[in-house]
Every structure is written in C-alpha cells, then in structure tokens.
Amino acid sequence: MMHGTMQTFTLTLNKFLDHAAKWYPTAEVVTARDNGAIDRIGYADLKQRSLKVSAVLADLDVSFGDHVATLAWNSQAHVEAWYAIMGMGAVCHTLNPRLQAGEIASMLEQSEARILIVSTDLAELAGKISKLAPLITHVLVIDGDVGDWPGDWHGNDQVTVRTLESLLKEAKGAISWGEFDETSACGLCFTSGTTGAPKGVTYTHRSSYLHTLRLLQADAMNITSRDVVLPVVPMFHANAWGFPFAVPAVGAKLVLPGRKNDGKSLAKLILSEGVTIAAAVPTVWVDLVDYLESTGGDLPSLNRIVVGGAPMPPALMERIEQRLGVRVQTSWGMTELSPSGTFSSPYDTARSPTLSGAPAIGVDLLLMDIEGQPLEEQRNIEGYLHVRGAAVIERYFGHEEKATDCNGWFNTGDLARIDTQGNLIITGRAKDLIKSGGEWINPAKIETIIGLLPQVSLVAVIGRLDPKWGERPILLVELREHQIISDEELLAPLKGRVPSWWIPDAVVHVTQMPLASTGKIDKMHLKSEYGGCL
C-alpha cells in the first residue's frame, strides 16, 4: 500500500506578502510623515518594491544567513526592508533607536551586520554607531534623503552612505524569495534589558509563521480583511507583536505612525484613516486619552485597543473604555515568545485588567515552584511561570547552553496564577520581589491596588536599601494632570488588603515616570535613583 502525500509548502514569511499582493493588491499600507503628509501604497506595489530591495542587498553581497540591521521607525520603507531581508534568506536585526550608541554597537558586534538601514532623522545616532561598529560598511537611508543629513556627518570614513531609494532605481536582476528551509533564521531582536543585560533572540521563519497563525485566531487578535490596523508598538522590538506579518496575511489595511506616537498625532491618524484596531503599551494610551479629554473629539471607527508589555492600571482601562467607547484587550508576552503568549478574548463580557487571557494553540503554560518542579495544582495558586511552544526560545543568540530545561520549558521570570477558566494572571516579576527582614514583598500587588485610584496615572514600587531590614518598599507615583491626593490617601487602600509590613515606607511623587525604550516603566532607572539608603 502506498500512502498519498500532501504538497510541500515551506512556512516562510514571504508568503504573507505574496498572498496579500495576489488577493488584496490594492489594500493599503499607509505611513504618516513628520510633516503631516501621508504615503499610500497597495500590497502588490509594495511587494515589487521589496523585491527590488532584495536585489540591492544582493548587489551589496548580502547572502543567505547574513545579518542586515535596521534602525528605523514604523514605516512603509521599513516593512519593505523586512520582507526583502527575510525573503532572500538573510536575517533582519532590528535595532532600538532609543538606546545609546554604545549599546547598539555592542549588538552589531555580535550579529556582525555589515549593512545598516536607517531612518533619515537618525543621522546623528547612525554616525555614532558607525564609529563604534567597524564592521558596518554601508548605511542605506530610508524615509528621507541623505541631503537632509548634517553636512558634517560624524560617521566612520569607511562607510558608504546612500539613499535606498536611489539604489532601487539602479537595481537589476530577479530575486526569488523563500528558497530555503523554513527553520532558517529570519530575525534577531535583543530583549529590552529592563531587568538585566539585553540578550539576543533569534526568530525563524517557521516559528514566526506559526506565531502569525496563532495571532489570527478568533480568541487572539482576530484580525480580518475588514480591519484597519495601527501598530504603535515599534517594529524595532519583538516583531511589533507580529503585526507586519498578520495584517498582510489577511489583507487588512496597515497604518504606520512613523516616529510620532503622541496623543495628538495618533488621534488625528486614527480619525483620518478609520482605524479599527490599535496596539501599544499602556503609557501610549495615557497620552491619547489625556489629549482627547483636554481638547474634545471622538474616534468613532476605533473598536479595540490591544495592550501588552506592562500591566494595565484598572483606572486607565476604565478611562479608555469610557472615553473612547472601545474594548481594551489585555495580553501577555515577551521577546522570547515571538512575542505573544496569551490574550483575553475579544468577546469576553466579564473582564479585568489583571487578566491576560488564555493561551491559543501553539503555546503551553506551566506553573513551577522555586526549585523548578511543577506544582501539583495548576489553578488558583501562585507559581513561577514557564512556557514552551513552536515560537518560544530554546537558546539565546551566541549562547551555547539552552535557555530551557530538559523538558523544553522556558522560565519567564514571572510570578503568576491561572484561574479556573484558564486565564493567566501575572502577579509579579521574580526579579522585582523585595526581601524585607527575610520575607518577600510583591510590588505588583501593591501597584495593582494603588493603580485603582482615579487620581493615579502611573505607579511603581521598588525596594530601597535599609540598614535594619535589608530592603523596604517605597511607592513612586505619577498623578493625572490637575489631580491632587495626599500620601495618606494613596496608602489607605492598602490597609487590610496587604500585610501591614508591606505598606511602603515612603511616597515619592514624580512629574514624569521614567520609561524604558519599549514604553515600560524603567525600574532599573528608579532603583538607581531611589533605591539607595537615605
């Protein structure tokens, strides 16, 4: 007996843009420019331009497995570069322009990238990087012209700087995409480093393809061809949560904000383009709601806001939903998960900002004790969260040892519970725990309670060195504009809800909470500034 067979269909990422170009050729990719102009292109034309970018890179001797770095905002040209690099079998190393030049150069030294694709307004940073990263030989400018760069650009004299657009006009030769194994590397992203030194995470075509299919499930992102999607979450970090793959995969309209993500700019873009789904960390939505509350106006097209990257303060969730008339969809993930792990369902009627939802097929969760042993009970008990799946890291870039245990479980570093319905509740970061008098204090529980106060915009709890107790918690708070509340009123909700010795010893009011490069509250900065002994 001879069994039948199925066709070979390698899971390479170029297939998402191939599909969009063929079946949704005129569906738009929209980019907002700093000067207020809007660029538009259909998927069919975008694919042809992206193929030409591949040809340009091939002329610069980029071949299979080479790393090509990008230092850019969310724009059409950046999307074109992504598909061009990945489609030809090279690896797209996304760099965070909010980091220091030395940090970026260290990452480039590890990836050995020779080509840097950079947004024109990042000339000064690119110059500093090229001096510190001697392997860089070509800088390709996008989203503008080299003529816009300073005449005394202080870069490496050995670097050739040209606009990518000018090279596209000269590009010759046909490039074929996807002619390699689906397990080939496609992307490299370093972790944000908010709790330790950044580590490189390598994505493969197969892992990102399967991650995209997971995003598109009805109880996850639930994006359809009728949607207009605005990923404010940056393309330079964690694949922009997978939106540059998922949106073309269904032929939806993709709206890219460029560099600006302030409340005024986002409100204008959402209104003019009819955005239905938008995604970003909570701090972005604070600015948007503040702007709309101060100026008036509505965003009638917007149906859903996806949040992740940091806990959603309950008061902020209520403000967003009441002011915008939208549904806030909470989620949880991390760079090492490509990055999505769980989503609250878009259809849930009983919701809470503390719930991060259940995992879709393709990722599994397990709670363990501090010794790395699975808890006997997996519901309604706190433990250390471990994950595994097709889009979960196995080994960090450049590391010989695996990041997983012998059964493939990756330790996220999060403390969590899973409720009876299977919803994940992140209860804290293991590295954030405060040890006071030999006992542990969980800052996240305190932050959740204080975050319920309507006067509070952002809140953080850190440990401050104490000669008697080792560490004691202090509360740092950023209030909403024009709001006043006493320290006693801030701490009052904690009484009777946490042990008395958990109550912070001091309250520090900050005008603006320090944020890390990915929009999360920068606790390393807070600990550096406020964590020493008085």
VOMARBA-479171 format. One record per residue (C-alpha): residue number from 1; residue in one letter; z, x, y. Coordinates in nm, 3 decimals, padded with zeros to 5 digits. Layout:
// residues N
SITE num residuo       Z       X       Y
SITE NUM       A       Z       X       Y
...
This chain:
// residues 534
SITE num residuo       Z       X       Y
SITE   1       M  00.000  00.000  00.000
SITE   2       M -00.090  00.130  00.345
SITE   3       H  00.120  00.003  00.631
SITE   4       G -00.050 -00.100  00.952
SITE   5       T  00.010  00.103  01.266
SITE   6       M  00.058  00.048  01.636
SITE   7       Q -00.123  00.232  01.910
SITE   8       T  00.027  00.547  02.059
SITE   9       F  00.146  00.470  02.411
SITE  10       T  00.337  00.755  02.568
SITE  11       L  00.607  00.644  02.808
SITE  12       T  00.502  00.846  03.112
SITE  13       L  00.582  00.738  03.466
SITE  14       N  00.225  00.744  03.599
SITE  15       K  00.168  00.424  03.400
SITE  16       F  00.371  00.226  03.654
SITE  17       L  00.139  00.319  03.939
SITE  18       D -00.167  00.282  03.710
SITE  19       H -00.055 -00.072  03.633
SITE  20       A  00.010 -00.159  03.998
SITE  21       A -00.326 -00.016  04.109
SITE  22       K -00.518 -00.216  03.849
SITE  23       W -00.337 -00.551  03.860
SITE  24       Y -00.185 -00.558  04.211
SITE  25       P -00.431 -00.337  04.403
SITE  26       T -00.365 -00.490  04.746
SITE  27       A  00.011 -00.535  04.716
SITE  28       E  00.154 -00.329  04.998
SITE  29       V  00.361 -00.018  05.036
SITE  30       V  00.497 -00.031  05.390
SITE  31       T  00.654  00.258  05.582
SITE  32       A  00.847  00.229  05.909
SITE  33       R  00.787  00.515  06.153
SITE  34       D  01.038  00.652  06.402
SITE  35       N  00.817  00.541  06.693
SITE  36       G  00.821  00.181  06.574
SITE  37       A  00.477  00.189  06.411
SITE  38       I  00.422  00.052  06.061
SITE  39       D  00.197  00.212  05.799
SITE  40       R  00.048 -00.002  05.522
SITE  41       I -00.143  00.081  05.206
SITE  42       G -00.227 -00.101  04.883
SITE  43       Y -00.133  00.033  04.541
SITE  44       A -00.495  00.109  04.449
SITE  45       D -00.546  00.328  04.754
SITE  46       L -00.206  00.487  04.714
SITE  47       K -00.293  00.590  04.359
SITE  48       Q -00.616  00.757  04.473
SITE  49       R -00.430  00.950  04.742
SITE  50       S -00.165  01.052  04.493
SITE  51       L -00.430  01.184  04.254
SITE  52       K -00.561  01.398  04.539
SITE  53       V -00.212  01.535  04.598
SITE  54       S -00.209  01.640  04.231
SITE  55       A -00.538  01.820  04.292
SITE  56       V -00.391  02.000  04.594
SITE  57       L -00.094  02.113  04.387
SITE  58       A -00.321  02.231  04.107
SITE  59       D -00.517  02.440  04.361
SITE  60       L -00.183  02.599  04.454
SITE  61       D -00.136  02.697  04.087
SITE  62       V  00.119  02.429  04.002
SITE  63       S  00.104  02.368  03.629
SITE  64       F  00.291  02.178  03.359
SITE  65       G  00.667  02.225  03.380
SITE  66       D  00.672  02.387  03.725
SITE  67       H  00.919  02.255  03.980
SITE  68       V  00.791  02.125  04.314
SITE  69       A  01.059  02.049  04.574
SITE  70       T  01.061  01.763  04.824
SITE  71       L  01.275  01.745  05.138
SITE  72       A  01.181  01.406  05.277
SITE  73       W  01.281  01.052  05.368
SITE  74       N  01.171  00.724  05.207
SITE  75       S  00.803  00.704  05.300
SITE  76       Q  00.456  00.643  05.157
SITE  77       A  00.380  01.015  05.155
SITE  78       H  00.697  01.087  04.959
SITE  79       V  00.607  00.823  04.700
SITE  80       E  00.259  00.977  04.672
SITE  81       A  00.415  01.318  04.616
SITE  82       W  00.647  01.182  04.347
SITE  83       Y  00.367  01.035  04.138
SITE  84       A  00.142  01.336  04.200
SITE  85       I  00.403  01.585  04.082
SITE  86       M  00.528  01.384  03.786
SITE  87       G  00.187  01.253  03.684
SITE  88       M  00.046  01.603  03.635
SITE  89       G  00.346  01.710  03.427
SITE  90       A  00.533  01.908  03.693
SITE  91       V  00.896  01.838  03.786
SITE  92       C  00.990  01.679  04.117
SITE  93       H  01.302  01.849  04.255
SITE  94       T  01.436  01.617  04.526
SITE  95       L  01.650  01.782  04.795
SITE  96       N  01.905  01.615  05.018
SITE  97       P  01.828  01.692  05.386
SITE  98       R  02.186  01.609  05.480
SITE  99       L  02.312  01.921  05.303
SITE 100       Q  02.343  02.267  05.455
SITE 101       A  02.052  02.511  05.423
SITE 102       G  02.256  02.745  05.204
SITE 103       E  02.341  02.468  04.959
SITE 104       I  01.975  02.364  04.933
SITE 105       A  01.859  02.724  04.892
SITE 106       S  02.104  02.768  04.604
SITE 107       M  01.949  02.467  04.429
SITE 108       L  01.598  02.603  04.487
SITE 109       E  01.702  02.936  04.342
SITE 110       Q  01.798  02.753  04.024
SITE 111       S  01.481  02.543  03.997
SITE 112       E  01.250  02.834  04.100
SITE 113       A  01.029  02.598  04.300
SITE 114       R  00.755  02.774  04.499
SITE 115       I  00.634  02.473  04.698
SITE 116       L  00.838  02.265  04.940
SITE 117       I  00.704  01.928  05.060
SITE 118       V  00.889  01.841  05.380
SITE 119       S  00.900  01.565  05.641
SITE 120       T  00.784  01.692  05.977
SITE 121       D  01.111  01.618  06.156
SITE 122       L  01.295  01.853  05.919
SITE 123       A  01.120  02.166  06.050
SITE 124       E  01.436  02.342  06.163
SITE 125       L  01.611  02.288  05.830
SITE 126       A  01.300  02.389  05.635
SITE 127       G  01.285  02.714  05.833
SITE 128       K  01.645  02.800  05.749
SITE 129       I  01.588  02.715  05.383
SITE 130       S  01.274  02.928  05.351
SITE 131       K  01.461  03.232  05.483
SITE 132       L  01.728  03.185  05.218
SITE 133       A  01.491  03.090  04.933
SITE 134       P  01.241  03.375  04.897
SITE 135       L  01.054  03.209  04.609
SITE 136       I  00.914  02.943  04.846
SITE 137       T  00.554  03.039  04.932
SITE 138       H  00.409  02.712  05.062
SITE 139       V  00.551  02.443  05.288
SITE 140       L  00.346  02.121  05.289
SITE 141       V  00.424  01.894  05.581
SITE 142       I  00.417  01.514  05.543
SITE 143       D  00.484  01.222  05.778
SITE 144       G  00.351  01.411  06.078
SITE 145       D  00.168  01.721  06.191
SITE 146       V  00.251  02.090  06.199
SITE 147       G  00.170  02.071  06.568
SITE 148       D  00.489  01.871  06.607
SITE 149       W  00.692  02.166  06.479
SITE 150       P  00.858  02.414  06.716
SITE 151       G  00.621  02.692  06.822
SITE 152       D  00.885  02.949  06.732
SITE 153       W  00.948  02.813  06.383
SITE 154       H  01.205  03.048  06.234
SITE 155       G  01.096  03.047  05.873
SITE 156       N  01.000  03.308  05.620
SITE 157       D  00.695  03.503  05.743
SITE 158       Q  00.560  03.498  05.388
SITE 159       V  00.544  03.119  05.381
SITE 160       T  00.218  02.935  05.447
SITE 161       V  00.275  02.611  05.639
SITE 162       R  00.010  02.339  05.637
SITE 163       T -00.002  01.961  05.653
SITE 164       L -00.056  01.798  05.319
SITE 165       E -00.295  01.555  05.488
SITE 166       S -00.531  01.838  05.587
SITE 167       L -00.533  01.970  05.231
SITE 168       L -00.612  01.624  05.093
SITE 169       K -00.942  01.633  05.284
SITE 170       E -01.031  01.958  05.107
SITE 171       A -00.908  01.857  04.760
SITE 172       K -01.166  01.878  04.484
SITE 173       G -01.163  01.827  04.112
SITE 174       A -01.039  01.544  03.893
SITE 175       I -00.681  01.540  03.773
SITE 176       S -00.572  01.349  03.464
SITE 177       W -00.222  01.212  03.452
SITE 178       G  00.015  01.172  03.161
SITE 179       E -00.146  01.408  02.911
SITE 180       F  00.180  01.546  02.776
SITE 181       D  00.477  01.441  02.565
SITE 182       E  00.694  01.161  02.702
SITE 183       T  01.007  01.374  02.655
SITE 184       S  00.878  01.619  02.918
SITE 185       A  01.091  01.670  03.229
SITE 186       C  00.982  01.475  03.537
SITE 187       G  01.263  01.507  03.791
SITE 188       L  01.559  01.717  03.896
SITE 189       C  01.844  01.589  04.112
SITE 190       F  02.176  01.754  04.187
SITE 191       T  02.494  01.550  04.190
SITE 192       S  02.643  01.470  04.529
SITE 193       G  02.932  01.713  04.488
SITE 194       T  03.189  01.477  04.642
SITE 195       T  03.446  01.571  04.376
SITE 196       G  03.323  01.918  04.270
SITE 197       A  03.034  02.162  04.277
SITE 198       P  02.691  01.993  04.251
SITE 199       K  02.523  02.009  03.910
SITE 200       G  02.157  01.960  03.829
SITE 201       V  02.050  01.657  03.626
SITE 202       T  01.706  01.665  03.465
SITE 203       Y  01.525  01.335  03.406
SITE 204       T  01.247  01.294  03.152
SITE 205       H  00.950  01.058  03.156
SITE 206       R  01.087  00.870  02.856
SITE 207       S  01.437  00.834  02.999
SITE 208       S  01.312  00.714  03.339
SITE 209       Y  01.058  00.477  03.180
SITE 210       L  01.325  00.313  02.964
SITE 211       H  01.563  00.308  03.262
SITE 212       T  01.298  00.117  03.460
SITE 213       L  01.257 -00.144  03.188
SITE 214       R  01.634 -00.189  03.190
SITE 215       L  01.637 -00.239  03.568
SITE 216       L  01.378 -00.514  03.544
SITE 217       Q  01.582 -00.731  03.308
SITE 218       A  01.687 -01.069  03.447
SITE 219       D  02.058 -00.987  03.443
SITE 220       A  01.998 -00.649  03.611
SITE 221       M  01.770 -00.602  03.917
SITE 222       N  01.550 -00.899  03.824
SITE 223       I  01.262 -00.786  04.049
SITE 224       T  00.941 -00.990  04.031
SITE 225       S  00.594 -00.963  04.185
SITE 226       R  00.700 -01.224  04.443
SITE 227       D  00.970 -01.000  04.587
SITE 228       V  00.965 -00.774  04.891
SITE 229       V  01.197 -00.485  04.816
SITE 230       L  01.366 -00.250  05.063
SITE 231       P  01.536  00.052  04.903
SITE 232       V  01.753  00.200  05.177
SITE 233       V  01.912  00.418  04.909
SITE 234       P  01.737  00.754  04.958
SITE 235       M  01.461  00.888  04.737
SITE 236       F  01.625  01.231  04.753
SITE 237       H  01.923  01.116  04.549
SITE 238       A  01.933  00.974  04.195
SITE 239       N  01.573  00.848  04.198
SITE 240       A  01.651  00.597  04.475
SITE 241       W  01.818  00.398  04.195
SITE 242       G  01.477  00.375  04.025
SITE 243       F  01.309  00.151  04.285
SITE 244       P  00.997  00.370  04.332
SITE 245       F  00.923  00.305  03.964
SITE 246       A  01.049 -00.051  03.920
SITE 247       V  00.877 -00.205  04.224
SITE 248       P  00.521 -00.090  04.137
SITE 249       A  00.589 -00.177  03.773
SITE 250       V  00.591 -00.548  03.867
SITE 251       G  00.351 -00.525  04.163
SITE 252       A  00.609 -00.619  04.424
SITE 253       K  00.579 -00.521  04.789
SITE 254       L  00.767 -00.198  04.861
SITE 255       V  00.915 -00.148  05.209
SITE 256       L  01.030  00.202  05.301
SITE 257       P  01.257  00.259  05.602
SITE 258       G  01.167  00.619  05.677
SITE 259       R  01.451  00.810  05.837
SITE 260       K  01.624  00.526  06.020
SITE 261       N  01.885  00.319  05.838
SITE 262       D  02.091  00.197  06.134
SITE 263       G  02.167 -00.173  06.164
SITE 264       K  01.918 -00.241  06.442
SITE 265       S  01.626 -00.071  06.265
SITE 266       L  01.699 -00.236  05.930
SITE 267       A  01.737 -00.583  06.084
SITE 268       K  01.401 -00.551  06.256
SITE 269       L  01.229 -00.427  05.939
SITE 270       I  01.382 -00.692  05.712
SITE 271       L  01.280 -00.967  05.953
SITE 272       S  00.924 -00.844  06.019
SITE 273       E  00.837 -00.770  05.654
SITE 274       G  01.011 -01.066  05.492
SITE 275       V  01.235 -00.852  05.270
SITE 276       T  01.396 -01.048  04.985
SITE 277       I  01.593 -00.772  04.809
SITE 278       A  01.755 -00.469  04.971
SITE 279       A  01.973 -00.195  04.823
SITE 280       A  02.214  00.063  04.967
SITE 281       V  02.571  00.187  04.961
SITE 282       P  02.827 -00.043  05.131
SITE 283       T  02.852  00.161  05.453
SITE 284       V  02.490  00.077  05.538
SITE 285       W  02.566 -00.294  05.532
SITE 286       V  02.869 -00.247  05.756
SITE 287       D  02.634 -00.126  06.030
SITE 288       L  02.384 -00.408  05.972
SITE 289       V  02.647 -00.682  05.986
SITE 290       D  02.812 -00.523  06.291
SITE 291       Y  02.475 -00.523  06.468
SITE 292       L  02.396 -00.885  06.386
SITE 293       E  02.744 -01.002  06.481
SITE 294       S  02.714 -00.833  06.820
SITE 295       T  02.355 -00.939  06.900
SITE 296       G  02.299 -01.258  06.703
SITE 297       G  01.994 -01.333  06.492
SITE 298       D  01.935 -01.413  06.128
SITE 299       L  01.744 -01.264  05.834
SITE 300       P  01.618 -01.579  05.659
SITE 301       S  01.400 -01.406  05.398
SITE 302       L  01.680 -01.190  05.258
SITE 303       N  01.819 -01.334  04.935
SITE 304       R  02.005 -01.050  04.770
SITE 305       I  02.170 -00.720  04.857
SITE 306       V  02.237 -00.472  04.577
SITE 307       V  02.529 -00.238  04.638
SITE 308       G  02.646  00.065  04.446
SITE 309       G  02.756  00.423  04.488
SITE 310       A  03.102  00.325  04.613
SITE 311       P  03.342  00.032  04.575
SITE 312       M  03.260 -00.277  04.780
SITE 313       P  03.555 -00.378  05.003
SITE 314       P  03.623 -00.751  04.943
SITE 315       A  03.634 -00.827  05.316
SITE 316       L  03.294 -00.664  05.364
SITE 317       M  03.140 -00.860  05.077
SITE 318       E  03.267 -01.183  05.231
SITE 319       R  03.138 -01.084  05.576
SITE 320       I  02.791 -01.002  05.441
SITE 321       E  02.754 -01.319  05.238
SITE 322       Q  02.882 -01.546  05.514
SITE 323       R  02.689 -01.382  05.798
SITE 324       L  02.359 -01.328  05.615
SITE 325       G  02.369 -01.612  05.367
SITE 326       V  02.283 -01.374  05.084
SITE 327       R  02.423 -01.289  04.745
SITE 328       V  02.581 -00.945  04.709
SITE 329       Q  02.508 -00.795  04.369
SITE 330       T  02.753 -00.524  04.271
SITE 331       S  02.662 -00.242  04.036
SITE 332       W  02.791  00.085  03.896
SITE 333       G  02.614  00.405  03.805
SITE 334       M  02.594  00.778  03.866
SITE 335       T  02.334  01.053  03.891
SITE 336       E  02.391  01.141  03.525
SITE 337       L  02.285  00.786  03.421
SITE 338       S  01.945  00.797  03.598
SITE 339       P  02.149  00.637  03.773
SITE 340       S  02.216  00.273  03.682
SITE 341       G  02.485  00.174  03.434
SITE 342       T  02.593 -00.186  03.491
SITE 343       F  02.501 -00.482  03.713
SITE 344       S  02.675 -00.803  03.796
SITE 345       S  02.435 -01.083  03.710
SITE 346       P  02.231 -01.227  04.000
SITE 347       Y  02.319 -01.569  03.857
SITE 348       D  02.699 -01.538  03.828
SITE 349       T  02.884 -01.818  04.005
SITE 350       A  03.230 -01.665  03.970
SITE 351       R  03.203 -01.319  04.119
SITE 352       S  03.430 -01.049  04.255
SITE 353       P  03.356 -00.725  04.441
SITE 354       T  03.576 -00.546  04.187
SITE 355       L  03.340 -00.641  03.901
SITE 356       S  03.049 -00.405  03.837
SITE 357       G  02.897 -00.626  03.569
SITE 358       A  02.795 -00.561  03.211
SITE 359       P  02.553 -00.300  03.076
SITE 360       A  02.199 -00.405  02.994
SITE 361       I  02.048 -00.299  02.662
SITE 362       G  01.993  00.075  02.654
SITE 363       V  02.333  00.193  02.774
SITE 364       D  02.668  00.161  02.599
SITE 365       L  03.026  00.195  02.725
SITE 366       L  03.341  00.315  02.552
SITE 367       L  03.698  00.350  02.680
SITE 368       M  03.893  00.650  02.553
SITE 369       D  04.241  00.791  02.601
SITE 370       I  04.315  01.119  02.779
SITE 371       E  04.264  01.307  02.450
SITE 372       G  03.912  01.173  02.409
SITE 373       Q  03.994  00.923  02.134
SITE 374       P  03.855  00.565  02.150
SITE 375       L  04.112  00.305  02.248
SITE 376       E  04.185  00.057  01.971
SITE 377       E  04.142 -00.229  02.217
SITE 378       Q  03.833 -00.219  02.442
SITE 379       R  03.911 -00.525  02.653
SITE 380       N  04.163 -00.570  02.935
SITE 381       I  04.314 -00.222  02.906
SITE 382       E  04.258  00.083  03.127
SITE 383       G  04.098  00.393  02.984
SITE 384       Y  03.866  00.682  03.056
SITE 385       L  03.507  00.559  03.072
SITE 386       H  03.243  00.722  02.852
SITE 387       V  02.875  00.626  02.823
SITE 388       R  02.572  00.703  02.612
SITE 389       G  02.213  00.587  02.607
SITE 390       A  01.848  00.680  02.642
SITE 391       A  01.882  00.757  03.014
SITE 392       V  02.223  00.929  03.001
SITE 393       I  02.258  01.304  03.045
SITE 394       E  02.305  01.527  02.742
SITE 395       R  02.311  01.870  02.914
SITE 396       Y  02.319  01.977  03.280
SITE 397       F  02.034  02.183  03.419
SITE 398       G  02.081  02.552  03.339
SITE 399       H  02.385  02.490  03.116
SITE 400       E  02.395  02.595  02.753
SITE 401       E  02.682  02.371  02.649
SITE 402       K  02.634  01.998  02.609
SITE 403       A  02.793  01.753  02.853
SITE 404       T  02.862  01.508  02.570
SITE 405       D  03.098  01.503  02.275
SITE 406       C  02.988  01.529  01.914
SITE 407       N  02.902  01.158  01.907
SITE 408       G  02.692  01.168  02.222
SITE 409       W  02.948  01.017  02.460
SITE 410       F  02.945  01.142  02.821
SITE 411       N  03.274  01.140  03.012
SITE 412       T  03.204  00.980  03.350
SITE 413       G  03.535  01.086  03.506
SITE 414       D  03.603  00.722  03.595
SITE 415       L  03.903  00.514  03.501
SITE 416       A  03.801  00.162  03.406
SITE 417       R  03.875 -00.166  03.237
SITE 418       I  03.637 -00.407  03.064
SITE 419       D  03.728 -00.773  03.094
SITE 420       T  03.695 -01.043  02.831
SITE 421       Q  03.339 -01.127  02.943
SITE 422       G  03.232 -00.762  02.918
SITE 423       N  03.235 -00.689  03.291
SITE 424       L  03.315 -00.332  03.392
SITE 425       I  03.590 -00.280  03.649
SITE 426       I  03.615  00.073  03.789
SITE 427       T  03.984  00.129  03.862
SITE 428       G  03.964  00.482  03.998
SITE 429       R  03.837  00.837  03.963
SITE 430       A  04.037  01.063  03.736
SITE 431       K  03.997  01.345  03.990
SITE 432       D  04.130  01.122  04.270
SITE 433       L  04.460  01.043  04.097
SITE 434       I  04.767  01.156  04.291
SITE 435       K  05.052  01.316  04.094
SITE 436       S  05.379  01.246  04.273
SITE 437       G  05.706  01.353  04.113
SITE 438       G  05.532  01.389  03.778
SITE 439       E  05.393  01.033  03.785
SITE 440       W  05.037  00.920  03.861
SITE 441       I  04.929  00.705  04.156
SITE 442       N  04.583  00.546  04.153
SITE 443       P  04.436  00.542  04.507
SITE 444       A  04.165  00.291  04.413
SITE 445       K  04.421  00.015  04.353
SITE 446       I  04.575  00.071  04.694
SITE 447       E  04.231  00.084  04.859
SITE 448       T  04.130 -00.245  04.699
SITE 449       I  04.434 -00.427  04.836
SITE 450       I  04.407 -00.283  05.188
SITE 451       G  04.032 -00.347  05.185
SITE 452       L  04.100 -00.721  05.165
SITE 453       L  04.235 -00.723  05.521
SITE 454       P  03.972 -00.867  05.757
SITE 455       Q  04.052 -00.610  06.026
SITE 456       V  03.962 -00.319  05.796
SITE 457       S  03.614 -00.169  05.779
SITE 458       L  03.666  00.134  05.554
SITE 459       V  03.975  00.265  05.378
SITE 460       A  04.067  00.574  05.175
SITE 461       V  04.385  00.702  05.012
SITE 462       I  04.435  01.072  04.938
SITE 463       G  04.721  01.290  04.823
SITE 464       R  04.896  01.510  05.079
SITE 465       L  05.092  01.814  04.963
SITE 466       D  05.466  01.753  04.959
SITE 467       P  05.735  02.020  04.902
SITE 468       K  05.957  01.782  04.706
SITE 469       W  05.719  01.553  04.517
SITE 470       G  05.414  01.775  04.484
SITE 471       E  05.187  01.512  04.642
SITE 472       R  05.240  01.192  04.836
SITE 473       P  04.974  00.931  04.922
SITE 474       I  04.856  00.878  05.279
SITE 475       L  04.632  00.596  05.400
SITE 476       L  04.326  00.660  05.617
SITE 477       V  04.165  00.357  05.774
SITE 478       E  03.870  00.276  05.999
SITE 479       L  03.911 -00.062  06.166
SITE 480       R  03.636 -00.303  06.257
SITE 481       E  03.529 -00.294  06.618
SITE 482       H  03.773 -00.464  06.859
SITE 483       Q  04.031 -00.517  06.582
SITE 484       I  04.399 -00.426  06.615
SITE 485       I  04.660 -00.411  06.338
SITE 486       S  04.991 -00.226  06.312
SITE 487       D  05.075  00.026  06.041
SITE 488       E  05.339 -00.210  05.907
SITE 489       E  05.084 -00.491  05.878
SITE 490       L  04.843 -00.258  05.698
SITE 491       L  05.101 -00.161  05.437
SITE 492       A  05.263 -00.503  05.399
SITE 493       P  05.015 -00.638  05.136
SITE 494       L  05.112 -00.355  04.900
SITE 495       K  05.473 -00.469  04.867
SITE 496       G  05.528 -00.641  04.537
SITE 497       R  05.174 -00.559  04.419
SITE 498       V  05.216 -00.186  04.351
SITE 499       P  05.528  00.017  04.269
SITE 500       S  05.729  00.092  04.581
SITE 501       W  05.682  00.467  04.540
SITE 502       W  05.302  00.415  04.553
SITE 503       I  05.318  00.294  04.915
SITE 504       P  05.164  00.562  05.140
SITE 505       D  05.399  00.775  05.346
SITE 506       A  05.171  00.771  05.649
SITE 507       V  04.879  00.584  05.804
SITE 508       V  04.602  00.774  05.979
SITE 509       H  04.357  00.580  06.197
SITE 510       V  04.012  00.740  06.213
SITE 511       T  03.743  00.644  06.460
SITE 512       Q  03.474  00.707  06.203
SITE 513       M  03.531  00.764  05.834
SITE 514       P  03.358  01.086  05.718
SITE 515       L  03.074  01.008  05.482
SITE 516       A  02.913  01.235  05.226
SITE 517       S  02.537  01.291  05.218
SITE 518       T  02.486  00.989  04.993
SITE 519       G  02.685  00.748  05.212
SITE 520       K  03.007  00.753  05.011
SITE 521       I  03.341  00.826  05.176
SITE 522       D  03.380  01.206  05.165
SITE 523       K  03.721  01.250  05.007
SITE 524       M  03.680  01.627  04.982
SITE 525       H  03.650  01.636  05.361
SITE 526       L  03.953  01.409  05.401
SITE 527       K  04.162  01.620  05.165
SITE 528       S  04.059  01.936  05.352
SITE 529       E  04.158  01.788  05.688
SITE 530       Y  04.459  01.574  05.599
SITE 531       G  04.579  01.690  05.255
SITE 532       G  04.796  01.985  05.362
SITE 533       C  05.169  01.978  05.422
SITE 534       L  05.291  01.856  05.759
